[in-house]
Amino acid sequence: MRNFSIAIIHLEAIHQVYHFVTIALALSKNHEVSILTYPGKHTLLRSLLNSLDGGNVNIIERPTMLFRAITDSLKGREKPRRGFWIKKNQNYILSNFDAVIFTDYYHHYLLKARGSLKRPKFIKLPHGLPGRSYSYREDQKDFDFQLIYGSFHERKLAEKNLLADHYAIMGLPKLDAIPSDKPNTPFKDKKPIVLYTPHFAYPLSSWHDHGVKILEYFSSQDTYNLLFAPHINLFKKIKKSAEASEIPKDFFNTPNIHIDLGSQKSVDMSYLRLADIYLGDISSQVYEFITSPRPCVFVNAKNVDYSEDLHFRFWQCGPVIQSVTELPNALKKSVSEFDQYKKIQKKLNAVNYYTEKGTTPSKRAADAITSYLKNCFSSES
């Protein structure tokens, strides 16, 4: 087998690491694999590679444009702006790799610079089970090869004419990186744990209109414990982002509330596995939660008409509310009527992500990439 040189570009926060790290490991068994990123500690990425015996995977830190690095530093940016980083490093990327894997849509400068050249091939890897329209952008057409989670993902891409000529259904590789032992609880009692995970996208996030009221409700009752672990970008410095100062300080010391605004546990499924009930809005994290079916409640923050909208198909998994006054009854209903919701969750799981005994999603992804690249470059062997 010919060894290929494969790059994975990582320019995002830590929540995307779990989506690509085990694929990097699987590919590294036969190929030279490099994770291209910006200068930084990358503590989670390094610790994961170490714990998963990923010594064959290279982490290559490449700088952004000098002037932009200075302005990023002055503005307190944790990461470089992606476009400037790509432009600075495009010649290096295009000259050194047979394939480049993207977990997001920051390929445009490279696509233009590559022009009609045969390599590197551009591979699209999603960073979460497809929920809203973000999974079906026109940019999908730009990629030479797509990695797809399951039959629903494949069907929707095909219906929207976004399915690449070359693709593979792999399953959910994030599950390969998650330890099997149950995480430790931050609570001292055994009350049911509710996980509240508001999304960061302002138009539909429940945080801006209802978040503090939700925290107030949980602080005033003694039936549940609450894990408040919002999307890692909710309080980042992005357009229309929220401010962590909006959270009343008392809630950080409330015994039945545990707040995590962006640690490793907020992205490694620790809280998803620990919780008994999911409370959210539009985050596709719920699809990871129901891989082990459990009660869910959803907040329709903007009163959208979702009944026939497939972007809200996960709202079939539990009661949907429009105000915090409905929350106590919805929590009870999510449990008392769970048998009917459980059937729905299992049906969604079956089409959301492919499974196969005797192999793993990461290995299937690596094998598919290898086969695709061999076919592309067979004449050069």
Salt bridges, closest charged atoms under 4 A:
GLU12 OE2 - ARG82 NH1 2.42
GLU61 OE2 - ARG46 NH2 2.76
ASP72 OD1 - ARG77 NE 3.49
ASP72 OD1 - ARG81 NH2 3.17
GLU78 OE1 - LYS236 NZ 3.45
ASP98 OD1 - ARG2 NH2 3.76
ASP98 OD1 - ARG119 NE 2.88
ASP104 OD2 - ARG82 NH1 3.84
GLU138 OE1 - LYS141 NZ 3.25
ASP139 OD2 - HIS108 NE2 2.56
ASP139 OD2 - ARG137 NH2 3.01
ASP142 OD2 - HIS107 NE2 2.67
ASP144 OD2 - ARG114 NH1 2.78
GLU159 OE2 - ARG155 NH1 3.18
GLU159 OE1 - LYS156 NZ 2.82
ASP189 OD2 - LYS191 NZ 3.93
ASP209 OD2 - LYS302 NZ 2.58
GLU288 OE1 - LYS174 NZ 2.99
ASP309 OD1 - HIS311 ND1 3.37
ASP367 OD2 - LYS363 NZ 2.80
GLU380 OE1 - ARG2 NH1 3.85
GLU380 OE1 - ARG119 NH1 3.14
